[in-house]
């Protein structure tokens, strides 16, 4: 049985339908997790190795922080660097979507089927969670090293409240989010050829060693590997996000 093994960069949570048979395992910092055909990967604080029996056919979508609150609920930090099979009341609805997606090979049809599920679940989004997520996203987009005091000011919340809400929606506190997106933004810019290695160091990193460590933690690759020998998932991720320019927030397309 052929195997597909690669590193996934740190990211939002992911809702996934594995259409091909075989086992899939994610290797997180605290241990490995085997998943079923319908599963969610929580937000990740670093690169995650995945290993799947191939050939692999997978369909899924990212879950934004506001989407997490609407679709899954609960504290996202409880699922940081973890994965779980879909259970409970959502299981029946997800299985219906899974069967419909598996029944067609047309990608446009699959997207429409998934959109029905997403719209049904996100209608429960609260104005509060959506507003806070927009404020955090704008803060992360504002600078390569955003100051948490700026986020506190724009939200009107205390430092403790901001950290609690970031943990609940993003799975991590503001400081880790700033590090994560600074590293991802630099990695993507280097891969696209927009900036040199030396230019990347000037984007909020102390020195070359700091840049290498941070990029390695959040992408699983060194800057040289990203430029010269990106893995299949790394290359696909950059290309697909670039294709969404103008359709979604810069925080997504630039990272």
N, C-alpha and C positions, 0 to 999 in steps of 0.2 A: 504494500500500500504506500503510494507516494506521500510525502509529508511537506506541508508548507510551514515554514518557521521564519519569523521576522520580528522586528522591534516596532512597537507602536509608540509614537510620541505621546507626551502628556496631552490630555485633551478634556473636552466636555464629556459628560456621560453619553453612552451610546445604547440605542435600542436596536437589537439585531435578530434577524431571522436567518438561520443557517439552513439553506435549501438542500445541501448535499449531506449524505450520511457520514458517519464517522465521529470520532471524539475531537473536542476542542479544549485546550487547556491554556489558561492565562497564568503567567508567572509574576506575581506581585511581590513587593518587598517582604510582606509578612507570610508568604506561602503561595502555593498554587491553587487554582480553582478550576475544576472541570465544569463545563456548562452544557445545558441542553440546547435544543434547536431554537427555542425562543428565550432570549435572555437579555439582561441589561448589564453593561459594564459601567460602574460608577465613575465619577470624575477621578482623574489620575494626577498624582503629584510628581510623577516622573515617567520615564520610558518603561513600557511593559512588554515583555517577551510573550509572544503567542505561538502556539504549536497546534496545527490542525491536520487531520488526515485528509488528504486530497484525492482527487481534484476538489477544490473549494468553490462553492457557490454561496455567496452571502449577500443579503440585502438588509439595509438598515439606515438609520439616520441619527444625527447628533441630537442630544437633548440640551437645550440652552438652560441656564439657571432658572429663568422664569418658567420654562417648560417643565423642569423638574418639579417645581412646586405644584403645577397644574396637573401633570400626568401621573406622578408617582407619590408626591407628598412625602412627609417625613424629612428628617435632617439629612442633607446630602453628605455631610461629613461621616455619617455612619456607614456610607458606601464608598468612602474614599479608598482607592486602590483595592477594589473588590468587584465581584460580579455575582449575579444571582439569576436564577431562572424566574420567569414571570409566573406568579401564582395568584391565588385568590380570585376576586371578582374580575380582575383584568385578564385572567388566563383565558376564559371562554372567548372574550372579544378578540384577544390576540391570536388565538388559534384560528378563528374565522378569517382574520386578515392573512395569516400564514398560508392557509389553504388557497385563498384567492391569488396571492402572489405566486405561489408555487405552480398554479394552474396556467400561467401565461409566461411566455418568454419575451414579451414586449416590455421594454423598460418603461416607456411612457405609461403603459397601463399599470405597471407595478407602482409607479410613483403616485398615480391617482388613487389607487387602492390604499396605499399608506397614508395619503393625505386625509382620507376619510377618517381613519383611526386617530390621527393627530388632531384634527379639528374637533372630533367628538370629545377627546380627552382634555384639550387645552381650553375648552369653553369654560372650564372651572377656574381659570387663572384669575387671581385677585389683582385689583389695581395696585395695591401696595407692593406686591412682589414684582410686578412688571416694572413699576416706577423705580424701585430700588435697583433692579438688575440693569436698567438703562443708565442709571447714575454711576454704577460701578463700571459698566462697560466704557462709558465716556471717560471716566477717570483713568482706566487702564490705557485708553487710546491717547490720552492727553500728553503723555511723556514716557520716555523709556524707563524713567525711575520716578514714578508718581509718588507724591507725598501723601501719607494717610491723613494728615491734617486737612488737606484739600477735600478729601472725601467726607470727612467729618463735617466740614463746613457746608458743603453742598447738600448733604442729607439732613443736617440739623439734628443728628443723633450723637450720642456719646460714643467714645472709642469702644467701650464694651459692647454697646448695641450694634455698632457697625461690624465688629468682629463676629458677633453671634449671628447676625443676618447673613454675612458672607459665608460662614461655615454652613449655615442651613441651606443656602441656595447654590453656592459654588463648591462646597465641600472643603474649603480651605480659607484661612484668614487672609486679609488684604496683603500682608507682607509676602506670603508665599505666592499669591496670585500675581503680584508685581514682578517677582523673580521669574515665574513661569512664562509670562507673556513677553518679558524682556528677552529671555533666551530664545523663545520660539520666533519672535519677530526678527532677531538677528540671524537665526538659522535660515529662515525663509529668504531674507534679503540676500544672504551670501549665496544660497542655492540659485536664485534667479540671476545672480551676477550684478545686482543693484549696488552692492558695496563690497569693498575688499575686506580682508581679515583685519587689517589695521583700522579701517573705518569702523568696523563692528566693535572693536575694543572701546572706541570713543562713545559708544552708545550705552553708557551707564555701567561699564565694567571697570574694575580697578586696574587690571592689567591683562596680558595675554592668557596667563594661567587661569585667571578667574573666568574669562570668557570660555575657555576650553572646558573647564569643570561644569559650568552652568549649562552650556549647550549639550554636553554629554549627559548630564542628569536628566534633562527634560526631553531630549530627542533620542538618546541611546547611541548617538554618533558624535564623532569629533567634527570640528569645522572642516578639516581636510576631507574626511569621508563624505560630508554633506556636499562639498564642492565637486569632488572627483568620483566618488563611488557611492552614491546614495542607494539605499535598499529599495526594493520594489514599493513597499508601503510609503516610504518617505517621498519618493518621486510622485506617486499617484496622489498623495495628500496635497502636495504643493500645487500640482497641476489642476486638481479639481477645485481647490479653494481659489486659485487665481481666476478660474473660469466663472466664479460667482461674483466677481468684482462688480460693484454697482447694484447688486441684488440684495446683499446682506451687509452687516456692519463691517467696517475696516478691521475690527478686532479679529474677525474670522478670516477674511481674505489675506491679511498681512501676517497671519501666524499659521 
